[in-house]
């Protein structure tokens, strides 16, 4: 009977403990951010999917917000505070939902929206660049793909001339649009 009581007490304690340290954000984590409170037409641009990079996330207008080492509720509170300090909203409720997709790729360099993106079957290099908003203003012709520690270089001009040269992207690829 004592063992059963100890088991129940242990189970109750475990369920009441705060989230463990491994439930904090780190680089590469993807989450959905939603802002509620003000009317939808004012919060629409803040309902985003963001990727933690360099220990922080970039939120429209308020800029970089530290995310690494924070829980979802801590990050939500930090973003709410910054939105209020910047006088964007007087009332803002930020909700963070962690997204999980183990099959991802990273698109970086001279693209409009660098970050971690979900991988899908038959995804090509040009489609991956397109998913990241396309080449940025100072992008050059070259695209590097790093896969399993080996780099390949591709030419956007050559791919556009001959779409059969557009290689398939693999999960875990690091894709870098070269720039000036």
VMD Tcl script that builds the backbone (N, CA, C; Angstrom):
set m [mol new atoms 540]
animate dup $m
set s [atomselect $m all]
$s set {name element resname resid chain x y z} {
  {N N UNK 1 A 0.820 -1.200 0.000}
  {CA C UNK 1 A 0.000 0.000 0.000}
  {C C UNK 1 A 0.862 1.262 0.000}
  {N N UNK 2 A 1.981 1.239 0.750}
  {CA C UNK 2 A 2.865 2.399 0.789}
  {C C UNK 2 A 3.464 2.666 -0.590}
  {N N UNK 3 A 3.806 1.598 -1.310}
  {CA C UNK 3 A 4.376 1.769 -2.649}
  {C C UNK 3 A 3.362 2.404 -3.591}
  {N N UNK 4 A 2.116 1.980 -3.489}
  {CA C UNK 4 A 1.077 2.544 -4.340}
  {C C UNK 4 A 0.872 4.021 -4.019}
  {N N UNK 5 A 0.851 4.383 -2.752}
  {CA C UNK 5 A 0.691 5.787 -2.347}
  {C C UNK 5 A 1.882 6.605 -2.840}
  {N N UNK 6 A 3.104 6.054 -2.731}
  {CA C UNK 6 A 4.294 6.743 -3.209}
  {C C UNK 6 A 4.211 6.950 -4.724}
  {N N UNK 7 A 3.735 5.916 -5.448}
  {CA C UNK 7 A 3.584 6.010 -6.893}
  {C C UNK 7 A 2.601 7.130 -7.256}
  {N N UNK 8 A 1.451 7.184 -6.579}
  {CA C UNK 8 A 0.463 8.228 -6.859}
  {C C UNK 8 A 1.017 9.617 -6.551}
  {N N UNK 9 A 1.732 9.740 -5.426}
  {CA C UNK 9 A 2.321 11.024 -5.059}
  {C C UNK 9 A 3.363 11.450 -6.101}
  {N N UNK 10 A 4.174 10.506 -6.565}
  {CA C UNK 10 A 5.185 10.803 -7.589}
  {C C UNK 10 A 4.529 11.244 -8.887}
  {N N UNK 11 A 3.484 10.542 -9.294}
  {CA C UNK 11 A 2.773 10.876 -10.517}
  {C C UNK 11 A 2.159 12.274 -10.424}
  {N N UNK 12 A 1.557 12.589 -9.290}
  {CA C UNK 12 A 0.962 13.905 -9.080}
  {C C UNK 12 A 2.038 14.988 -9.126}
  {N N UNK 13 A 3.174 14.737 -8.509}
  {CA C UNK 13 A 4.271 15.711 -8.502}
  {C C UNK 13 A 4.783 15.962 -9.906}
  {N N UNK 14 A 4.946 14.912 -10.681}
  {CA C UNK 14 A 5.450 15.058 -12.049}
  {C C UNK 14 A 4.498 15.889 -12.895}
  {N N UNK 15 A 3.209 15.692 -12.748}
  {CA C UNK 15 A 2.247 16.434 -13.569}
  {C C UNK 15 A 2.151 17.894 -13.156}
  {N N UNK 16 A 2.531 18.221 -11.917}
  {CA C UNK 16 A 2.446 19.598 -11.456}
  {C C UNK 16 A 3.744 20.380 -11.619}
  {N N UNK 17 A 4.829 19.697 -11.984}
  {CA C UNK 17 A 6.106 20.382 -12.156}
  {C C UNK 17 A 6.051 21.286 -13.376}
  {N N UNK 18 A 6.820 22.382 -13.365}
  {CA C UNK 18 A 6.869 23.240 -14.552}
  {C C UNK 18 A 7.556 22.519 -15.703}
  {N N UNK 19 A 7.403 23.073 -16.876}
  {CA C UNK 19 A 8.009 22.474 -18.067}
  {C C UNK 19 A 9.510 22.315 -17.872}
  {N N UNK 20 A 10.075 21.240 -18.407}
  {CA C UNK 20 A 11.500 20.979 -18.276}
  {C C UNK 20 A 12.302 21.915 -19.157}
  {N N UNK 21 A 13.587 21.992 -18.895}
  {CA C UNK 21 A 14.468 22.900 -19.625}
  {C C UNK 21 A 14.535 22.572 -21.113}
  {N N UNK 22 A 14.258 21.313 -21.502}
  {CA C UNK 22 A 14.347 20.974 -22.922}
  {C C UNK 22 A 13.147 21.467 -23.712}
  {N N UNK 23 A 12.206 22.156 -23.073}
  {CA C UNK 23 A 11.055 22.679 -23.794}
  {C C UNK 23 A 11.233 24.167 -24.108}
  {N N UNK 24 A 12.482 24.619 -24.120}
  {CA C UNK 24 A 12.761 26.004 -24.479}
  {C C UNK 24 A 13.204 26.078 -25.931}
  {N N UNK 25 A 13.097 27.271 -26.511}
  {CA C UNK 25 A 13.453 27.458 -27.910}
  {C C UNK 25 A 14.965 27.468 -28.117}
  {N N UNK 26 A 15.371 26.949 -29.267}
  {CA C UNK 26 A 16.759 27.035 -29.701}
  {C C UNK 26 A 16.756 27.271 -31.208}
  {N N UNK 27 A 17.918 27.594 -31.767}
  {CA C UNK 27 A 18.013 27.877 -33.201}
  {C C UNK 27 A 17.427 26.730 -34.023}
  {N N UNK 28 A 16.662 27.099 -35.031}
  {CA C UNK 28 A 16.052 26.121 -35.911}
  {C C UNK 28 A 14.624 25.768 -35.547}
  {N N UNK 29 A 14.195 26.105 -34.326}
  {CA C UNK 29 A 12.819 25.811 -33.934}
  {C C UNK 29 A 11.854 26.700 -34.714}
  {N N UNK 30 A 10.730 26.126 -35.075}
  {CA C UNK 30 A 9.716 26.832 -35.846}
  {C C UNK 30 A 8.449 26.911 -34.997}
  {N N UNK 31 A 7.827 28.092 -34.980}
  {CA C UNK 31 A 6.576 28.238 -34.234}
  {C C UNK 31 A 5.640 29.183 -34.960}
  {N N UNK 32 A 4.373 29.060 -34.620}
  {CA C UNK 32 A 3.353 29.952 -35.162}
  {C C UNK 32 A 3.027 30.978 -34.095}
  {N N UNK 33 A 2.990 32.239 -34.495}
  {CA C UNK 33 A 2.643 33.317 -33.568}
  {C C UNK 33 A 1.318 33.928 -34.018}
  {N N UNK 34 A 0.408 34.069 -33.077}
  {CA C UNK 34 A -0.867 34.703 -33.355}
  {C C UNK 34 A -1.089 35.790 -32.321}
  {N N UNK 35 A -1.571 36.934 -32.775}
  {CA C UNK 35 A -1.873 38.046 -31.886}
  {C C UNK 35 A -3.375 38.242 -31.882}
  {N N UNK 36 A -3.930 38.332 -30.692}
  {CA C UNK 36 A -5.367 38.582 -30.572}
  {C C UNK 36 A -5.573 39.768 -29.638}
  {N N UNK 37 A -6.780 40.236 -29.592}
  {CA C UNK 37 A -7.111 41.410 -28.774}
  {C C UNK 37 A -7.670 42.494 -29.674}
  {N N UNK 38 A -6.792 43.157 -30.436}
  {CA C UNK 38 A -7.281 44.158 -31.395}
  {C C UNK 38 A -8.024 43.473 -32.550}
  {N N UNK 39 A -8.779 44.236 -33.342}
  {CA C UNK 39 A -9.475 43.646 -34.496}
  {C C UNK 39 A -8.503 42.966 -35.465}
  {N N UNK 40 A -9.000 41.954 -36.162}
  {CA C UNK 40 A -8.172 41.158 -37.074}
  {C C UNK 40 A -7.422 41.989 -38.118}
  {N N UNK 41 A -8.040 43.045 -38.617}
  {CA C UNK 41 A -7.361 43.824 -39.657}
  {C C UNK 41 A -6.080 44.485 -39.148}
  {N N UNK 42 A -5.947 44.649 -37.821}
  {CA C UNK 42 A -4.735 45.226 -37.256}
  {C C UNK 42 A -3.700 44.176 -36.862}
  {N N UNK 43 A -4.141 42.952 -36.619}
  {CA C UNK 43 A -3.214 41.904 -36.160}
  {C C UNK 43 A -2.805 40.943 -37.264}
  {N N UNK 44 A -3.415 41.066 -38.431}
  {CA C UNK 44 A -3.163 40.110 -39.522}
  {C C UNK 44 A -1.677 39.934 -39.830}
  {N N UNK 45 A -0.905 41.027 -39.900}
  {CA C UNK 45 A 0.514 40.914 -40.255}
  {C C UNK 45 A 1.351 40.296 -39.135}
  {N N UNK 46 A 0.768 40.114 -37.963}
  {CA C UNK 46 A 1.495 39.501 -36.846}
  {C C UNK 46 A 1.142 38.027 -36.656}
  {N N UNK 47 A 0.271 37.491 -37.471}
  {CA C UNK 47 A -0.052 36.070 -37.423}
  {C C UNK 47 A 0.880 35.369 -38.403}
  {N N UNK 48 A 2.009 34.875 -37.876}
  {CA C UNK 48 A 3.118 34.414 -38.686}
  {C C UNK 48 A 3.646 33.066 -38.240}
  {N N UNK 49 A 4.415 32.454 -39.124}
  {CA C UNK 49 A 5.240 31.306 -38.763}
  {C C UNK 49 A 6.670 31.817 -38.765}
  {N N UNK 50 A 7.355 31.671 -37.627}
  {CA C UNK 50 A 8.703 32.209 -37.466}
  {C C UNK 50 A 9.691 31.100 -37.135}
  {N N UNK 51 A 10.945 31.327 -37.484}
  {CA C UNK 51 A 12.025 30.389 -37.197}
  {C C UNK 51 A 13.059 31.092 -36.331}
  {N N UNK 52 A 13.472 30.431 -35.264}
  {CA C UNK 52 A 14.499 30.982 -34.387}
  {C C UNK 52 A 15.844 30.846 -35.098}
  {N N UNK 53 A 16.543 31.937 -35.224}
  {CA C UNK 53 A 17.862 31.946 -35.856}
  {C C UNK 53 A 18.763 32.937 -35.154}
  {N N UNK 54 A 19.969 32.531 -34.855}
  {CA C UNK 54 A 20.879 33.422 -34.135}
  {C C UNK 54 A 20.366 33.765 -32.758}
  {N N UNK 55 A 19.575 32.860 -32.181}
  {CA C UNK 55 A 19.058 33.065 -30.827}
  {C C UNK 55 A 17.839 33.958 -30.736}
  {N N UNK 56 A 17.327 34.440 -31.876}
  {CA C UNK 56 A 16.208 35.380 -31.838}
  {C C UNK 56 A 15.284 35.161 -33.031}
  {N N UNK 57 A 14.170 35.876 -33.010}
  {CA C UNK 57 A 13.237 35.896 -34.142}
  {C C UNK 57 A 13.008 37.353 -34.532}
  {N N UNK 58 A 12.642 37.554 -35.780}
  {CA C UNK 58 A 12.368 38.907 -36.257}
  {C C UNK 58 A 10.864 39.078 -36.401}
  {N N UNK 59 A 10.322 40.022 -35.644}
  {CA C UNK 59 A 8.890 40.303 -35.648}
  {C C UNK 59 A 8.698 41.643 -36.375}
  {N N UNK 60 A 7.695 41.727 -37.276}
  {CA C UNK 60 A 7.493 42.979 -38.009}
  {C C UNK 60 A 7.431 44.198 -37.092}
  {N N UNK 61 A 8.040 45.258 -37.523}
  {CA C UNK 61 A 8.121 46.574 -36.895}
  {C C UNK 61 A 8.968 46.592 -35.615}
  {N N UNK 62 A 8.822 45.604 -34.723}
  {CA C UNK 62 A 9.588 45.663 -33.464}
  {C C UNK 62 A 10.975 45.056 -33.596}
  {N N UNK 63 A 11.236 44.304 -34.674}
  {CA C UNK 63 A 12.583 43.778 -34.914}
  {C C UNK 63 A 12.878 42.478 -34.194}
  {N N UNK 64 A 14.170 42.299 -33.856}
  {CA C UNK 64 A 14.650 41.042 -33.272}
  {C C UNK 64 A 14.226 40.944 -31.808}
  {N N UNK 65 A 13.738 39.751 -31.460}
  {CA C UNK 65 A 13.349 39.445 -30.081}
  {C C UNK 65 A 14.066 38.171 -29.681}
  {N N UNK 66 A 14.771 38.210 -28.555}
  {CA C UNK 66 A 15.491 37.037 -28.069}
  {C C UNK 66 A 14.501 35.893 -27.859}
  {N N UNK 67 A 14.856 34.696 -28.328}
  {CA C UNK 67 A 13.976 33.535 -28.190}
  {C C UNK 67 A 14.701 32.341 -27.584}
  {N N UNK 68 A 15.997 32.210 -27.866}
  {CA C UNK 68 A 16.754 31.045 -27.385}
  {C C UNK 68 A 16.727 30.989 -25.864}
  {N N UNK 69 A 16.436 29.813 -25.350}
  {CA C UNK 69 A 16.395 29.607 -23.909}
  {C C UNK 69 A 15.086 29.985 -23.255}
  {N N UNK 70 A 14.127 30.462 -24.033}
  {CA C UNK 70 A 12.837 30.867 -23.476}
  {C C UNK 70 A 11.775 29.814 -23.766}
  {N N UNK 71 A 10.812 29.707 -22.891}
  {CA C UNK 71 A 9.655 28.842 -23.139}
  {C C UNK 71 A 8.685 29.606 -24.035}
  {N N UNK 72 A 7.667 28.922 -24.518}
  {CA C UNK 72 A 6.668 29.567 -25.363}
  {C C UNK 72 A 5.961 30.708 -24.654}
  {N N UNK 73 A 5.615 30.513 -23.389}
  {CA C UNK 73 A 4.907 31.576 -22.661}
  {C C UNK 73 A 5.841 32.749 -22.368}
  {N N UNK 74 A 7.124 32.484 -22.100}
  {CA C UNK 74 A 8.077 33.576 -21.872}
  {C C UNK 74 A 8.278 34.392 -23.147}
  {N N UNK 75 A 8.391 33.699 -24.272}
  {CA C UNK 75 A 8.559 34.401 -25.539}
  {C C UNK 75 A 7.311 35.215 -25.870}
  {N N UNK 76 A 6.136 34.643 -25.645}
  {CA C UNK 76 A 4.887 35.363 -25.903}
  {C C UNK 76 A 4.831 36.640 -25.065}
  {N N UNK 77 A 5.219 36.546 -23.799}
  {CA C UNK 77 A 5.215 37.714 -22.917}
  {C C UNK 77 A 6.213 38.762 -23.405}
  {N N UNK 78 A 7.398 38.323 -23.831}
  {CA C UNK 78 A 8.411 39.265 -24.336}
  {C C UNK 78 A 7.911 39.996 -25.576}
  {N N UNK 79 A 7.260 39.275 -26.484}
  {CA C UNK 79 A 6.739 39.902 -27.702}
  {C C UNK 79 A 5.598 40.850 -27.364}
  {N N UNK 80 A 4.696 40.441 -26.464}
  {CA C UNK 80 A 3.603 41.321 -26.028}
  {C C UNK 80 A 4.163 42.625 -25.464}
  {N N UNK 81 A 5.169 42.517 -24.614}
  {CA C UNK 81 A 5.781 43.692 -23.993}
  {C C UNK 81 A 6.369 44.624 -25.047}
  {N N UNK 82 A 7.095 44.044 -26.014}
  {CA C UNK 82 A 7.709 44.877 -27.063}
  {C C UNK 82 A 6.646 45.549 -27.937}
  {N N UNK 83 A 5.551 44.829 -28.246}
  {CA C UNK 83 A 4.478 45.418 -29.047}
  {C C UNK 83 A 3.845 46.600 -28.312}
  {N N UNK 84 A 3.711 46.477 -27.000}
  {CA C UNK 84 A 3.129 47.565 -26.199}
  {C C UNK 84 A 4.121 48.714 -26.039}
  {N N UNK 85 A 5.406 48.399 -25.803}
  {CA C UNK 85 A 6.422 49.447 -25.663}
  {C C UNK 85 A 6.566 50.262 -26.943}
  {N N UNK 86 A 6.433 49.606 -28.081}
  {CA C UNK 86 A 6.537 50.295 -29.366}
  {C C UNK 86 A 5.242 51.034 -29.712}
  {N N UNK 87 A 4.262 50.940 -28.826}
  {CA C UNK 87 A 2.959 51.592 -28.991}
  {C C UNK 87 A 2.244 51.151 -30.261}
  {N N UNK 88 A 2.468 49.871 -30.624}
  {CA C UNK 88 A 1.763 49.300 -31.768}
  {C C UNK 88 A 0.377 48.863 -31.315}
  {N N UNK 89 A 0.325 48.246 -30.147}
  {CA C UNK 89 A -0.942 47.829 -29.540}
  {C C UNK 89 A -0.941 48.233 -28.071}
  {N N UNK 90 A -2.109 48.609 -27.558}
  {CA C UNK 90 A -2.214 48.837 -26.115}
  {C C UNK 90 A -2.623 47.543 -25.418}
  {N N UNK 91 A -3.356 46.710 -26.139}
  {CA C UNK 91 A -3.733 45.390 -25.651}
  {C C UNK 91 A -3.332 44.388 -26.727}
  {N N UNK 92 A -2.523 43.414 -26.334}
  {CA C UNK 92 A -2.102 42.393 -27.296}
  {C C UNK 92 A -1.888 41.091 -26.547}
  {N N UNK 93 A -2.526 40.052 -27.008}
  {CA C UNK 93 A -2.337 38.722 -26.445}
  {C C UNK 93 A -1.647 37.872 -27.507}
  {N N UNK 94 A -0.412 37.450 -27.212}
  {CA C UNK 94 A 0.369 36.665 -28.157}
  {C C UNK 94 A 0.268 35.200 -27.770}
  {N N UNK 95 A -0.044 34.364 -28.747}
  {CA C UNK 95 A -0.134 32.923 -28.531}
  {C C UNK 95 A 0.926 32.262 -29.412}
  {N N UNK 96 A 1.750 31.412 -28.811}
  {CA C UNK 96 A 2.823 30.720 -29.512}
  {C C UNK 96 A 2.484 29.238 -29.589}
  {N N UNK 97 A 2.537 28.675 -30.799}
  {CA C UNK 97 A 2.319 27.243 -31.006}
  {C C UNK 97 A 3.533 26.683 -31.732}
  {N N UNK 98 A 4.217 25.737 -31.101}
  {CA C UNK 98 A 5.413 25.150 -31.695}
  {C C UNK 98 A 5.013 24.242 -32.839}
  {N N UNK 99 A 5.716 24.396 -33.966}
  {CA C UNK 99 A 5.494 23.556 -35.139}
  {C C UNK 99 A 6.589 22.504 -35.177}
  {N N UNK 100 A 6.227 21.315 -35.572}
  {CA C UNK 100 A 7.226 20.267 -35.699}
  {C C UNK 100 A 7.162 19.680 -37.091}
  {N N UNK 101 A 8.268 19.729 -37.776}
  {CA C UNK 101 A 8.407 19.100 -39.073}
  {C C UNK 101 A 9.842 18.618 -39.168}
  {N N UNK 102 A 10.082 17.339 -38.906}
  {CA C UNK 102 A 11.459 16.858 -38.900}
  {C C UNK 102 A 12.104 16.867 -40.283}
  {N N UNK 103 A 11.328 17.025 -41.312}
  {CA C UNK 103 A 11.873 17.027 -42.674}
  {C C UNK 103 A 11.883 18.460 -43.180}
  {N N UNK 104 A 13.009 19.115 -42.946}
  {CA C UNK 104 A 13.125 20.524 -43.291}
  {C C UNK 104 A 14.396 20.788 -44.097}
  {N N UNK 105 A 14.478 22.000 -44.586}
  {CA C UNK 105 A 15.670 22.494 -45.280}
  {C C UNK 105 A 15.853 23.932 -44.830}
  {N N UNK 106 A 17.042 24.452 -45.023}
  {CA C UNK 106 A 17.300 25.848 -44.680}
  {C C UNK 106 A 17.626 26.596 -45.965}
  {N N UNK 107 A 16.944 27.715 -46.166}
  {CA C UNK 107 A 17.210 28.571 -47.315}
  {C C UNK 107 A 17.737 29.890 -46.763}
  {N N UNK 108 A 18.950 30.246 -47.180}
  {CA C UNK 108 A 19.616 31.420 -46.623}
  {C C UNK 108 A 20.261 32.248 -47.729}
  {N N UNK 109 A 20.994 33.257 -47.323}
  {CA C UNK 109 A 21.695 34.102 -48.278}
  {C C UNK 109 A 20.820 35.214 -48.795}
  {N N UNK 110 A 20.957 35.533 -50.058}
  {CA C UNK 110 A 20.242 36.655 -50.670}
  {C C UNK 110 A 18.853 36.260 -51.150}
  {N N UNK 111 A 18.007 35.856 -50.189}
  {CA C UNK 111 A 16.592 35.604 -50.462}
  {C C UNK 111 A 15.782 36.566 -49.597}
  {N N UNK 112 A 14.557 36.771 -49.973}
  {CA C UNK 112 A 13.725 37.741 -49.249}
  {C C UNK 112 A 13.311 37.266 -47.855}
  {N N UNK 113 A 13.102 35.960 -47.680}
  {CA C UNK 113 A 12.645 35.429 -46.401}
  {C C UNK 113 A 13.496 34.226 -45.983}
  {N N UNK 114 A 14.741 34.449 -45.581}
  {CA C UNK 114 A 15.577 33.307 -45.202}
  {C C UNK 114 A 15.005 32.594 -43.985}
  {N N UNK 115 A 15.224 31.294 -43.916}
  {CA C UNK 115 A 14.745 30.546 -42.761}
  {C C UNK 115 A 14.692 29.064 -43.020}
  {N N UNK 116 A 14.092 28.376 -42.074}
  {CA C UNK 116 A 13.916 26.932 -42.142}
  {C C UNK 116 A 12.539 26.667 -42.740}
  {N N UNK 117 A 12.507 25.814 -43.752}
  {CA C UNK 117 A 11.260 25.538 -44.458}
  {C C UNK 117 A 10.982 24.039 -44.492}
  {N N UNK 118 A 9.706 23.675 -44.542}
  {CA C UNK 118 A 9.383 22.253 -44.646}
  {C C UNK 118 A 9.796 21.694 -46.000}
  {N N UNK 119 A 10.284 20.488 -45.995}
  {CA C UNK 119 A 10.660 19.797 -47.217}
  {C C UNK 119 A 9.474 18.949 -47.668}
  {N N UNK 120 A 9.299 18.810 -48.966}
  {CA C UNK 120 A 8.267 17.926 -49.491}
  {C C UNK 120 A 8.819 17.164 -50.695}
  {N N UNK 121 A 8.203 16.064 -50.999}
  {CA C UNK 121 A 8.623 15.243 -52.130}
  {C C UNK 121 A 8.566 16.055 -53.413}
  {N N UNK 122 A 9.520 15.831 -54.289}
  {CA C UNK 122 A 9.613 16.491 -55.598}
  {C C UNK 122 A 9.873 17.992 -55.526}
  {N N UNK 123 A 10.320 18.493 -54.397}
  {CA C UNK 123 A 10.662 19.906 -54.266}
  {C C UNK 123 A 11.977 20.159 -54.996}
  {N N UNK 124 A 11.981 21.175 -55.862}
  {CA C UNK 124 A 13.197 21.493 -56.613}
  {C C UNK 124 A 13.906 22.691 -55.993}
  {N N UNK 125 A 15.134 22.911 -56.433}
  {CA C UNK 125 A 15.943 24.008 -55.925}
  {C C UNK 125 A 15.264 25.358 -56.171}
  {N N UNK 126 A 14.769 25.573 -57.366}
  {CA C UNK 126 A 14.116 26.855 -57.683}
  {C C UNK 126 A 12.822 27.037 -56.877}
  {N N UNK 127 A 12.107 25.949 -56.622}
  {CA C UNK 127 A 10.900 26.040 -55.798}
  {C C UNK 127 A 11.263 26.392 -54.359}
  {N N UNK 128 A 12.381 25.863 -53.862}
  {CA C UNK 128 A 12.838 26.183 -52.509}
  {C C UNK 128 A 13.199 27.658 -52.396}
  {N N UNK 129 A 13.886 28.191 -53.413}
  {CA C UNK 129 A 14.207 29.626 -53.424}
  {C C UNK 129 A 12.917 30.440 -53.477}
  {N N UNK 130 A 11.955 29.983 -54.270}
  {CA C UNK 130 A 10.656 30.656 -54.351}
  {C C UNK 130 A 9.920 30.639 -53.024}
  {N N UNK 131 A 10.010 29.537 -52.286}
  {CA C UNK 131 A 9.357 29.447 -50.984}
  {C C UNK 131 A 9.926 30.471 -50.010}
  {N N UNK 132 A 11.190 30.843 -50.214}
  {CA C UNK 132 A 11.840 31.840 -49.357}
  {C C UNK 132 A 11.651 33.254 -49.906}
  {N N UNK 133 A 10.649 33.444 -50.728}
  {CA C UNK 133 A 10.325 34.767 -51.244}
  {C C UNK 133 A 11.054 35.151 -52.506}
  {N N UNK 134 A 11.879 34.237 -53.010}
  {CA C UNK 134 A 12.624 34.517 -54.233}
  {C C UNK 134 A 13.924 35.243 -53.938}
  {N N UNK 135 A 14.740 35.414 -54.973}
  {CA C UNK 135 A 16.016 36.102 -54.791}
  {C C UNK 135 A 15.803 37.542 -54.319}
  {N N UNK 136 A 16.679 37.992 -53.442}
  {CA C UNK 136 A 16.627 39.374 -52.959}
  {C C UNK 136 A 17.256 40.296 -54.002}
  {N N UNK 137 A 17.220 41.567 -53.724}
  {CA C UNK 137 A 17.673 42.590 -54.663}
  {C C UNK 137 A 19.125 42.397 -55.121}
  {N N UNK 138 A 20.005 41.980 -54.222}
  {CA C UNK 138 A 21.421 41.861 -54.568}
  {C C UNK 138 A 21.860 40.424 -54.823}
  {N N UNK 139 A 20.918 39.548 -55.144}
  {CA C UNK 139 A 21.258 38.148 -55.435}
  {C C UNK 139 A 22.024 38.055 -56.746}
  {N N UNK 140 A 22.944 37.104 -56.803}
  {CA C UNK 140 A 23.679 36.844 -58.035}
  {C C UNK 140 A 23.157 35.549 -58.654}
  {N N UNK 141 A 23.821 35.081 -59.672}
  {CA C UNK 141 A 23.382 33.906 -60.419}
  {C C UNK 141 A 23.549 32.598 -59.644}
  {N N UNK 142 A 24.474 32.542 -58.725}
  {CA C UNK 142 A 24.823 31.274 -58.092}
  {C C UNK 142 A 23.964 30.880 -56.907}
  {N N UNK 143 A 23.734 29.580 -56.809}
  {CA C UNK 143 A 23.063 28.987 -55.643}
  {C C UNK 143 A 23.932 27.819 -55.190}
  {N N UNK 144 A 24.285 27.815 -53.904}
  {CA C UNK 144 A 25.048 26.696 -53.336}
  {C C UNK 144 A 24.100 25.802 -52.559}
  {N N UNK 145 A 24.279 24.504 -52.739}
  {CA C UNK 145 A 23.531 23.517 -51.961}
  {C C UNK 145 A 24.559 22.703 -51.189}
  {N N UNK 146 A 24.413 22.705 -49.869}
  {CA C UNK 146 A 25.301 21.905 -49.028}
  {C C UNK 146 A 24.491 20.724 -48.519}
  {N N UNK 147 A 24.967 19.531 -48.863}
  {CA C UNK 147 A 24.275 18.294 -48.494}
  {C C UNK 147 A 25.321 17.322 -47.961}
  {N N UNK 148 A 25.107 16.865 -46.754}
  {CA C UNK 148 A 26.015 15.889 -46.133}
  {C C UNK 148 A 27.471 16.358 -46.193}
  {N N UNK 149 A 27.688 17.645 -45.951}
  {CA C UNK 149 A 29.039 18.182 -45.900}
  {C C UNK 149 A 29.685 18.469 -47.236}
  {N N UNK 150 A 28.978 18.262 -48.327}
  {CA C UNK 150 A 29.524 18.532 -49.658}
  {C C UNK 150 A 28.709 19.639 -50.325}
  {N N UNK 151 A 29.426 20.569 -50.969}
  {CA C UNK 151 A 28.771 21.702 -51.617}
  {C C UNK 151 A 28.700 21.517 -53.126}
  {N N UNK 152 A 27.570 21.919 -53.695}
  {CA C UNK 152 A 27.379 21.959 -55.153}
  {C C UNK 152 A 26.953 23.372 -55.505}
  {N N UNK 153 A 27.383 23.846 -56.654}
  {CA C UNK 153 A 26.968 25.170 -57.109}
  {C C UNK 153 A 26.097 25.015 -58.346}
  {N N UNK 154 A 25.015 25.795 -58.391}
  {CA C UNK 154 A 24.082 25.771 -59.520}
  {C C UNK 154 A 23.884 27.184 -60.036}
  {N N UNK 155 A 23.525 27.291 -61.298}
  {CA C UNK 155 A 23.297 28.575 -61.937}
  {C C UNK 155 A 21.803 28.761 -62.202}
  {N N UNK 156 A 21.257 29.865 -61.701}
  {CA C UNK 156 A 19.834 30.129 -61.950}
  {C C UNK 156 A 19.582 30.363 -63.441}
  {N N UNK 157 A 20.536 31.009 -64.115}
  {CA C UNK 157 A 20.367 31.256 -65.552}
  {C C UNK 157 A 20.292 29.940 -66.317}
  {N N UNK 158 A 21.160 29.000 -65.970}
  {CA C UNK 158 A 21.169 27.702 -66.664}
  {C C UNK 158 A 19.883 26.922 -66.374}
  {N N UNK 159 A 19.421 26.984 -65.138}
  {CA C UNK 159 A 18.188 26.268 -64.768}
  {C C UNK 159 A 16.992 26.872 -65.499}
  {N N UNK 160 A 16.972 28.196 -65.607}
  {CA C UNK 160 A 15.857 28.841 -66.318}
  {C C UNK 160 A 15.865 28.488 -67.807}
  {N N UNK 161 A 17.067 28.378 -68.381}
  {CA C UNK 161 A 17.178 27.983 -69.794}
  {C C UNK 161 A 16.734 26.535 -69.997}
  {N N UNK 162 A 17.105 25.685 -69.026}
  {CA C UNK 162 A 16.823 24.258 -69.147}
  {C C UNK 162 A 16.298 23.739 -67.803}
  {N N UNK 163 A 14.977 23.774 -67.596}
  {CA C UNK 163 A 14.395 23.369 -66.312}
  {C C UNK 163 A 14.737 21.940 -65.879}
  {N N UNK 164 A 15.169 21.089 -66.803}
  {CA C UNK 164 A 15.537 19.729 -66.405}
  {C C UNK 164 A 16.807 19.721 -65.537}
  {N N UNK 165 A 17.528 20.837 -65.495}
  {CA C UNK 165 A 18.731 20.959 -64.664}
  {C C UNK 165 A 18.404 21.347 -63.220}
  {N N UNK 166 A 17.119 21.629 -62.949}
  {CA C UNK 166 A 16.690 22.033 -61.598}
  {C C UNK 166 A 16.701 20.800 -60.686}
  {N N UNK 167 A 17.696 20.705 -59.782}
  {CA C UNK 167 A 17.822 19.492 -58.964}
  {C C UNK 167 A 16.767 19.394 -57.875}
  {N N UNK 168 A 16.500 18.178 -57.461}
  {CA C UNK 168 A 15.590 17.932 -56.344}
  {C C UNK 168 A 16.305 18.281 -55.044}
  {N N UNK 169 A 15.578 18.852 -54.107}
  {CA C UNK 169 A 16.094 19.188 -52.786}
  {C C UNK 169 A 15.840 18.002 -51.858}
  {N N UNK 170 A 16.749 17.773 -50.946}
  {CA C UNK 170 A 16.625 16.681 -49.980}
  {C C UNK 170 A 16.427 17.250 -48.574}
  {N N UNK 171 A 15.799 16.504 -47.679}
  {CA C UNK 171 A 15.664 16.982 -46.307}
  {C C UNK 171 A 17.055 17.240 -45.715}
  {N N UNK 172 A 17.179 18.317 -44.967}
  {CA C UNK 172 A 18.446 18.666 -44.337}
  {C C UNK 172 A 19.359 19.500 -45.200}
  {N N UNK 173 A 18.979 19.767 -46.459}
  {CA C UNK 173 A 19.820 20.584 -47.325}
  {C C UNK 173 A 19.926 22.010 -46.787}
  {N N UNK 174 A 21.107 22.588 -46.971}
  {CA C UNK 174 A 21.329 24.007 -46.703}
  {C C UNK 174 A 21.489 24.678 -48.053}
  {N N UNK 175 A 20.577 25.580 -48.384}
  {CA C UNK 175 A 20.544 26.219 -49.696}
  {C C UNK 175 A 20.894 27.691 -49.499}
  {N N UNK 176 A 21.903 28.161 -50.234}
  {CA C UNK 176 A 22.312 29.546 -50.093}
  {C C UNK 176 A 22.285 30.248 -51.444}
  {N N UNK 177 A 21.416 31.239 -51.548}
  {CA C UNK 177 A 21.386 32.091 -52.731}
  {C C UNK 177 A 22.541 33.074 -52.582}
  {N N UNK 178 A 23.485 33.028 -53.523}
  {CA C UNK 178 A 24.650 33.901 -53.426}
  {C C UNK 178 A 24.256 35.338 -53.738}
  {N N UNK 179 A 25.013 36.275 -53.180}
  {CA C UNK 179 A 24.722 37.683 -53.376}
  {C C UNK 179 A 25.988 38.507 -53.486}
  {N N UNK 180 A 25.801 39.778 -53.801}
  {CA C UNK 180 A 26.938 40.697 -53.946}
  {C C UNK 180 A 27.490 41.072 -52.605}
}
mol reanalyze $m
mol bondsrecalc $m
mol representation Tube
mol addrep $m
